[in-house]
Amino acid sequence: MSRREWADAVRQRFALTRADLVGFRFAINVGLGTLIVWQVLTALGYRYPIWAIASMIAASEPEPGEARHMFRSRLVNAAVGGAAGLVFLVAGGMASWVMPVALATTVLVSSYLVRVKTMWRQAPITAAVVIASGVAHQSTSFGITQGLLKVAEVTFGCLVGLAVSLLMSRVWLIQEFPEERHRQTLLADREARQRE
């Protein structure tokens, strides 16, 4: 029995759909990506690389095209938020008005100038992390350092997520199944008749 025949037999035996297999591949992407991010960053001295792991998960789409889109969106918005946080931290320092004005401005820049809607919340979140780091330690330079490290951590997580997604989509190709395509056609026909 060939590998393809064996895989089809297992899929049919357990009544697995394409969506089931995509879900399994996503679980593998997240597990493998977490292992890579955690091992690399802890080896570099990061104690808790949660931002990188969260970014890796966000970029670990099981579909390669969507993974590229999420990577770009997250990276662009993290860069916008990091830059805005740094600018406001340097310009406003520890003043109480800095955080609300910075976050509102970051949302406007992200929404109306950059216009990368997917993951647009990442921009104000990143700005808040940068500013909060400086405020918590009462140090603009500490905030700048922490902000740059967080943006680097997010970027690394995104890169790992994208790389794992692209690798797994080549290693484990999930195709449309003829019986699913037939079932979808029947459902679409039934819905069309019901609308008439």
N, C-alpha and C positions, 0 to 999 in steps of 0.2 A: 504494500500500500504506500503510495507516494505521500509526501508531507501535505500536499494540497488536499488529497482525498481524506487523509486522517483529520485534517482541520475541518473539512466540510462535515465529516461524520460526527465529530464532537459538537460542532455548532448545531447541527440538526438534532442530535440526541438531547441536548439541553435547551433546545428551542431559542437559541441566542440570535438576537437581531443585530443589525449593523450598529444600532445605537448602544446595545449592550457591549459590543466589542470596542467601540469608541470610548465608552466609560471605563472599561478595563485598561485601555491604553493610556487614558488620562491618569488613572491611578498609578500606573507604572511611571509615567512622566513625572508626576509629583514626587513619588518616592525616590526615584533616581536623582531628580534635580535637588531635592532636599539633602540627600546624602552628599552630593558634590558640593553644594553651597556650604553646608555645615563643616565638612572636612577642610575645605580650602580656607574658609575664613577663620575657623578656629586655629588652624595652623599658622595663619598670619597674625593671630593675637586678638581677634574679635571674640569676645566672650559669648555674646548672644546675637547672632546675625539674623534677627527676626525680620528686619526690613528687607534684607536680601531674599529671605525665604518667601515673604509675602509677595515680593515683586516677581520672583521665580514662578510662583503659583499663578499669578495673574498673567504671566507671559507663556505659561505651559498649556496652551490650547492643544487639543488633540488633532485639530485640523490645521495643517501647515500655513495656509493662507491667513487664517484667523490669528495664528500665533505671530506672524509677521506684523499684522495690523496692531495687535495688543502691545507688542514690543515697541513699535514706533510711538504709539499713543502714550504709553506709560513713560517712555524715555523723554519725549517732548514735554509732557506736563511736569515731570519731575525736574527737568532743567528750568522750566519757567518758574516753578515754585522755589527752587533753590536760588535762582538769580534774584527773584523778588525778595525772598527772605534776607539774602545777603545785603541787598541795596537798602532795605528798610532797617536792618540791624546796624549798618554803618551810619546811615543818615539819622536815624532816630534814637539809636542806643537803647537804653532801658526804660524809656518813657512809656507810660501806661497806654498812650494812644497808638503806639506802634503796631501792636498785634491786630486790633480790629481794622485799622486802616490798611495794613499790609495784606491781610487776608481778603478784604473786599476788593482791593486793587488787583490782587492776583487773580481772583475770579473774573474780573472784568477783562484783564489782559488775556487770560486763557480762553474766555468765552467769545470775545469780540475781535481780538487781534490774531491769536494763534489758531483758533477754531478747530482744534482737534478734540471733538466732543467725547469720544471714547476715553475713559479714564480722566476726564477733566477735573474730577475731584482731587486727583493726585497733586495738582498744582498748589492749592491752598493748604493741603495737608503737609506737603514738603516745606512750604514757607513757614507754617506754624512750628514744625520741628526745628528748623534753623533758628528762628527767633526765640523759641522757648529754651533752646540750649544756651543761648547767650544770657537770657534773663535769669534762668535758674542758677547760673554760675556767676551772675553779675559781671560778665566779661564778654565784650564784643569779639575779641580775638578767639575766645573759646567757642563762641557761637559760630563764627566763620569756619573754624577748623571742624567742628562737629557737623556743620551744614554740608561742607564739602565731602566729609567722610560718609554722611548719609546718602548723598547723591551718588557717590561712587558705589556704595553698597547696593542701592537700588539698581544702578546700571549693571553691576555684576550679576545680580539676581535675574534681571531681564535677559541678559546674554545667555546665562545658563538655561533659563526656561526656553528660550528660542532654540538654542542648540539641541537640547534634549528633544524638544518637539519635532524638529526637523529630522534628527537622527532616527527617532522612533517611527516617524511616518515612512521612512525608507526601509527600516528593518522589518516593520510590521505593517504591510500595506493592507488596508481594509477596503474591500471593494463592495459595490452594490450587489446584493444577492438577487437573482432572477425572481424568486418567489416573493420577495419583499416588493420588488418593482411591480409585479403583477398585482399584489394586494393593494398597493398604493393607487394603481390605475383603477381598480375596482371601487375603492373608496371614493376617489375623485369623481368617477362616473355616477355613483350613488348620490353624492352631494349635489352634483349638477342636476340630476333628475328631481331631487327634492326641492331645489330652488325654482324649478319651472312651474 
